[in-house]
Amino acid sequence: MKELIAYTPLLCGTLPIQIDIDGSDLDIIMEVNEFNHLRNE
């Protein structure tokens, strides 16, 4: 996640709130203000 630090990454989904079941995944949401810059990375 160090590569994403400029986008304020936040873990979300069922794992962080401990209601996950077998097969649950982990999601990452980010704050993006310059989409063209993100596409070029």
WOKA-V227056 format. One line per field, one symbol per residue. ss: DSSP state (@ for helix, = for strand, . for the rest). phi: phi as a letter, one per 40 degrees, with the letter a starting at -180 (. if undefined). psi: psi as a letter, one per 30 degrees, with the letter a starting at -180 (. if undefined). A space follows every 50 residues. Layout:
ss=???
phi=???
psi=???
This chain:
ss=.@@@@@@..===..............===.....@@@@@@.
phi=.dccdcbfcbcahcccbfbcbdgcbbbbbbcbbbccccccc
psi=fefgefgikkklafefghgllkfklklklljkfieeeeef.
